[in-house]
Amino acid sequence: MRRPCLATIICVIAFGLIFEVTGAEAAHDLADILYEKGQITKEEWLRAKADEEKLEEEQKKSRDAEFPISIRYKDGFELQSRDGKFDMLIQNRLQFRYSFPQEGDSLAPASAATADDKDVSSFRVRRARLKVGGYGFVPWLKYYVEYDWVSNTLLDYRLDIAKFKWATLRVGQWKIDYNRERVDSSGNQQFVERSIVNAPFTLDRQIGARLGGHLFEGTYAYLVYNIGVFSGTGINNARNDDKKMLWMGRIQWNFLGRDVPFSQSDVDYSPLPIGSIAFAGAHNRTDRIVFPGSRNNTVVDGQFEIEQGVQEFAFKWNGLSIQEEFHVKHVTNEANKQKTTSYGAYAQVGYFPHAAIDMIPKELEFAYRYAFVDPNQANRSDVLREHTVAANYFFAKHRNKITLDYSHLTQPGFTPEDRVRLQWDVSF
């Protein structure tokens, strides 16, 4: 007796589900059949069709209203609560790179006895990033997290209180707002990689807090400021090595009254010129310092006081982009009061020739960069220099592009290096 009853219940449930799913289709078919047999007029058939479409639209809205989250794709997968209080954008980025004969900036010694002249041709996934950002409760309480699968490293985790544009508080870990080249995302670069200036002078990612904001926006006095305090011991290192903190300040003047995004290349063919001049400085004391060297950076333990500054310029207009930085860094060894001064600078220019010649593809850009690093002012014969030319083809701006660059690196006492790199960078 139980089995027939169970079978009956299952049949009823199945019939109900089938009827719910196919009810609209059945009504649609019935109207067509009646119209074909001439039992209803064309006007009645059109009204029936309109009623069916209206019913389907109402059912769709009802289903959407019952589901608390809307999902769409816009430069990533965006999830938003129906009440607008929560928003999340999920993005991914991959960099596939080929290098010959090397990838980095180090040079081989000129001495034949110690030189390694073996050429290496290699492919690698340089970066594989997962980015999650959005806001919670209110649109001005923003968050951002970034993870790199290649290095298995949590790169960024930060929270912004951004209710007022003139005063925004940020806490967490991120690439602190010191110099443009480092803050520019590796996915928005004009070349395959940053210049030789980056490693010895960057402050990179730090854990701490900063107050920043925009003042006099839309005028020729447009200023952007950042003041921050950090542990000063680098990425994912929450514990300071002494009681001194890393202090940083930056002031940027957008002298044409318009924002200058932290992104290289003028992929948008800016119809109006945009430009900025910036100055930044930092002070820190640490137990470990990296001195920029010729082949490998030298790591020294001790007690060091670091003072550094940077001057920066950026400009974009109608496919033309110019960017430069000049760095100075003083490192004082507290044990013997010995002071080492380092200098470095780069300048780069990019141009989309389509702006002048229509027949050239709009997506093609050419660029050139010159850079130098003087690790120790007292020794003028150790200056490392870089000349790099690049070609970019943008399929979807910086979200999908191919970059080919060639570099010539020189330093006294070291064998000059010619380097070729090809990279596909894609974000989705």
N, C-alpha and C positions, 0 to 999 in steps of 0.2 A: 504493500500500500504506500510505503514511504517513497519508493522510486517513482511511481506515476505522479505523485504530488510534487515531488522535487522537479521532475521534468516539466510539469505544467507551469511552475513558478519561473523556471529558467526561460521557458518560451515566452511567457508574458513580459518578463524584463527585457529580453532580446527584442521582442516586437516593439516595445515602447521606445527603446534606444534607436531602432531602425526608423521608426516613425518620426522621432524628433529630428534625426539627421536628414531624412529624405522628404520631410513634410513639404518643405518649400519647393523641392524639385517636383514632387507629385502634383502640387497645385499648378506649377508652371506647365507641366506636361498636360494636365487636364484642360487648361485654357487653350493650349495649342490644338488639342484634339477636337474640342468643341468648335473652335474657329474653322478648322479644316473641314468639319462635317456641316458647316453652315448653320449651326444652332445658335451662334452668337454673331453679332455684327463686328465689323472691324473696330468701330469705336469702343464697343464693350470689351473686345480683346485687348486694345491698347490700355483701357482703364484698368483691366485686370493685371496687365503687365506692370503698370505703374504702381498699383497697390502692392504687388509682390516685391518690387524693388524697394519700396518704402518700408515694408515689413522687414526685409532683409537688413536694411540700413539700421532700423531701430534695434533689431536683435544684435547686430554687430556692436552698436553703441552700448547696449546693455552688458554684453560680455566684456567690453573694454572697461566699463565703469566698475565691474565686479573685480577686475584684476588691478591690484594697487600700484603697479609699476608700468610705465611706458618705456619702450625700448626703440631706439633708432640708431642709425649709423651716420656719424658726422666726424670725420677725421679719427674715428675710433668708435667703439660701441658705448653709447651713452644710455644710462639707466636713470630714470627720474621718477620720484614718487608723484602720485596724482595731485597731492596737495602742494607740490612745489617746494617742500621743505628739505628734500634730500636729492642730491645729484651725484652721479659717479660716471667718469669717463675712463674707459679701459683702452689702452693703446699698447702696441707692440712695435719694436724696431729691431731690424737685423742689418748688420754690416758684414758683407763678404769681401775679403781682401786678398789680392795677389801682390807679392813683393819680390823684387830682385834687385840687387843681390842680398839686401837686408831690409828690415822694416824700421829700425830705430835710428837714432841720431849719432851713435857712437862710431868712432873711427879706429882703424887698425894702426898700430905704431909703424913708423917708417922703417924701423930696423927689421931687416930680413930675418934675423934670428928669432924675433918675437911675433912677427906678423902672422896672422891667419888669413891667407889669401883665398880660402875656399869659398867659392860663390855658392849661395844658397837660393834656390827658387822655391817659394812656398805659397800655399793657400791657407787661409784660416778664417774662422768666424771671429772677427775682431770684437764685436759687441752684439749682445742679444738681450734686449731690455724689455721689461714689463713695467708700464707706467699706469698708475691709478691715481686719479685726482678728482676733486669735486668740492661740494660743500655739504654741511649738515645743519639742520634746524633753521638757519637763516643763510641767505646767499653770501654774506660777508664773513662767515666762519668757514674758511677754506682749508683743505688738506691736500697733501701730495705725497706719494710714495713711489720710489723707483728701485727696481731690483735688476741686477745683471746676472744672467744665467751662466755666462762664460766664466766669470771670476767667482761666482757663487757669493756675491756680496750685496748686502742691502746698502744702496748708495744714498738715497734721500728718504727722509721721513720728517715732515714739517707741518706746522699748523700756522695759518695766517689769520689774524684778527684785522680785517680790512674794511671796517665800516666807514672809515674816513680815508679818502685818497691822499690827504695831506699828512696822515699819520697812520702807518700800518705796522703792527707788531708781528714779528715772525719768531717762532721758537722751533728748535729741532736740529736737524743736520741737513746741510745742503752746500753747494758751491757758493761760498760767500761772495757778496757783491763787491769784489775788489777791482778786477780788471776784465775788460770786455772779451778778450780772446778766450779766457778760461770760462767765463759765464756763458758765452755762446755754446749752445748744445753741440755735441759731436755730430749730431744729425743735421745741423745747420751750418756746417763748415764749408768754406770755399775750396779747401784743399783736402787731401785724404786725411791729413792729421794736422794738429797744431804745430806752431813753429818751434825751433830749438829754444826759444826764450821761455816757453811755458814751464818746463820742468824746474829750472833753478829759481824762478821768481813767483810761481803761483802760491797762493794760500790754500787752494783746493777746498775740499769739503771739511767743515768743522762743525762741532756741536756747540750751540750757544743760542744767543738771542740778538735781534737787531730791530731798530726802529728806523723806518724809512718813509718817504712820501714824495708827493709832487706838489710843487708850489708855482703859482703864477702861470698855470697851464694855458696855452693858447696865446701867450704874449712872447715878446722877444727876451723877456726875463725868465723864461720857463726853466725851473731848476728841479733836479731830482737828487735827494740826499739819502744817505744810508750811514747809520752809526751802529756798531755792533760790538759785543763782547763775547769771547769764545774760550773754550778750554785751551785751544792752541796746540793740541797733540794729534790732530788729524782725524781721518775717517774712522768711525766706529770705535773711537778711543774716548770713552766717557770720563776717564780719570786723568786729571791734570798731573804733570810731573813736578809741579811746585805750587806755591801759593799765588804766583803771578798769572795774569790772564792775557790773552791775545786781544788787543784793542784795534779796531779798524774804523776808518772814516772815509767816506767818498762823497764828492759833490760833482754833479754833472749839469752842464749848461746846454740845453737844447736851443741853440742860438737862433734858430728859424721858427721857434714857437711850436714845433711839432715833435711827436715822439720819434725816437730812433730805436727800433726793436733790437734786441740782442740776437741777431741773426745775420749771417754774412750773405753776400751776393744780393743784387737788387732784382730778385725774381719777379717782383710786382711792377717793374718799370715805373718807379715812383713818379707820378705826374708833376708833383711839386718837390723841390729839393728839401731834404732833411739832413740835419747835421748836429753834432754834439762835440763838446770839449769837456774832458773830465780829469779830475785829480783825485788821487787816493793815497792814503798812508796807513801804515800798520806798525805796531810795536808789540814785541813778545820776548819772554825769557823762557829758555828751554834747556833740558839736559842733553839734547841730541840735535845736531845740525847736519844738514846735507850741503857740502860744498860742491858746486858744479865743477866737474873735472873734464878731462879730455876723453878718456875711454869709458870710465865709470864714475858716477858721482861718489864722492868720498864722504862717508858717514863718520862723524867724530863725536865721542861722548865727552861731557864736561858741563860747564855752566856758561851759557851764551846769551847775550843780549842782541836782539835783532831789531833793526829799524830799517824800514823800506818804504819806497814811494814809487808812484807811477803817474805819468802824464799820458793822456789818451785822446785820440781824435777819430771821428767816424763821419762819413758823408755818403749819401746815396741820391741819385737822380737819373731817371730815364735810362736804366740799364747800367749805369756807372756806379761803382762802389769803391770807396777808399777807406782804409783803416790802418791806424798805426798806434804803437805804444813805445814809450821809453821808460826803462826801469833802472832804479838804483837801489842797492841793498848793502847795508853796513852790518857786519857781524863782529861783535866784540867778545873775545874770550876772557871771561872774568878772572880766570886763573893767572894769566900773565898780561892782561890788558892789551893783548895784540888785536888790532882791528884790521879786518879784511873788507875791502870795498869791491863790489861787483856791479858791472853795468850790462845792460842788454836792451835791444830794441828790434822791432820789426816794422815793416811797412808793406802793405799789399794793395793791389788794385785789380779790380775785375770789371769786365765789360761784355755786354751782350751786343755783338756787332749788328744784330737785326735792327737795333735802334737807328742805325745809319744806313744800312743796306737791306732792303726788304727781302731780297732773294735768299739771304742767310736765315736758317731756321731760328725761330724765336726762342727756342729752348736751349740754344748753344751759347755757352759763356767761356771766355778765356781769362786767365788770371796769372799774375806774377807776384812773387813775394821775395823780399830780401830781409835777412835777419842776422844779427850777430850777438854773441855772448862773450864778455870779457870777465872771466872768473875772478881775476885778481888784478886790480888796477896797478899794483906794484910790479907786475910782470906783464909787459906789453906785448910779449911774443907768444901768448897763448890764446889769442882770440879765435873763437870758432865762428865760421861764417856759413850762411845758407843762401843759396839761390834756387828757387823753385818756380816752375811754370806748370800750369794746370789747364785742363779742358773739362768742362762740365756739360752734361746733357741732362736736362730736367724733364722727365716724363710727367711728373705731377709736382712741380716745384721741389722743395726739399723732401717731400714725402716719398719720392721715387726718382732716384737720379743715379747716373754713372759718372765717376770722377777718375780721370787719368792724370797723374802728375809725375814730373821728373825733377829730381833735386841734385845739386852739386854741393857737397859739403867739404870744407877745407879747414885745416888748423896746422900751424907750424909744428913740425916734428911728427906729423901723422900723415898717412897715405890719404890723398883726396878720395872721396867716395862719390860715385854716380849711382843714383838710386831711382828705380822705377816702381810705381805702385798703381794698381788698378782696383777700384772699389765700387761695389754696388750697394747702395744704401736705400732701404725700403722700410716704410712705416705704414702700419694699418691698424 
